[in-house]
């Protein structure tokens, strides 16, 4: 599916035919109803709350189509569209009376409003229908509303198609990793047994040091902090989020190509020891709570993928110590066993998986650009700065 933007023409257009009214005059906003978690599993009617779908009930309190609007928390001001009947939860406001306006247009209108300036609470954001009813909006005729909604629906359909393609490619990559990194499937031209080795036989273990949070953006030298292993990096360090000064680097552990970094601390045993490999020829640094395996040889990209495989993650989980905060030591990691092919086969497997990652990255970049285009289009079309032909 390709997005066609030829339907849109730019420039200053006459919006004198648009009605300048308030949000409260445009639609009828109502507050949702309470429902226990137990009752959210009792039927097949979707329960719609601040974050969208929040379970199922056996009774519909609102006839679709409808729009729900998050009242508080992380979903404050987020709009969700309901095509069919639903139960509106009390964490959201909802609309089913559109007063002859197009429901999809109203959904995009609410999505485009910055509700942060209309917070009725204190430190905890809260959306009150009486506070947002006076918001000024401009409405075109229903026929133009439908054209605007259709144009934005086209972009949403493209985003949905990209999401499905990314999910399919990701599933395929996960299956390929399971086959290739365990030797269950061999690439053409390779045979022979893989050798089982402990990580301690593959290199030397070192410990990261230094680099406080307030030092992470103090200079120009790239570094990795242990929390970034969980939040930013996956398998391979492709770019650096933190950079430190030369003064900070003087007390930090230097890392480079051929190093595999493990998170020495974490919140659960299941995630402890998450790892990434440095595959670039770069002078970088590792902060505290990072355990470093400096490989004696082999393909670091291969080991970046391998050391996060489920069979390896289970071994790391079994070696984690602690409850509220889990730790894993270099000695514990050194005892983890992995099956390893010859280096030439490591390179071949790495190339296959790296190509898949490159394809996924290109799709994700395309999706990000499409999402940004949608935001721009929405602001242009909802305000009338750009009119449809």
Secondary structure, DSSP 8 states (H G I E B T S, - for coil): -----TTEE-S----TTSEEEEHHHHSEEEE-B---TGGGBSSSEEEEETTEEEEEES--SB-SSEEEEE-BGGGTT-EEEESS-BEEBTTEEEEEE-TTS-HHHHHHHHHHS-GGGG--SSSS-B--HHHHTT-EEEE--HHHHHHHHHHHHHHHHHHHHHHHHHHHHHHHHHHHHHHHTTTSS--TT--S--EEEEHHHHEEEEE-----GGGTBSSSEEEE-HHHHHHT--EE--S-SEEE-HHHHTTSEEE-TTEEEEESEESSTTTTT-EEE--SS--EEE-TTEEEEEESSS-HHHHHHHTTSHHHHHHHHHH-B-SSSEE--HHHHHT-EEEE--HHHHHHHHHHHHHHHHHHHHHHHHHHHHHHHHHHHHHHHHHTSSEE-
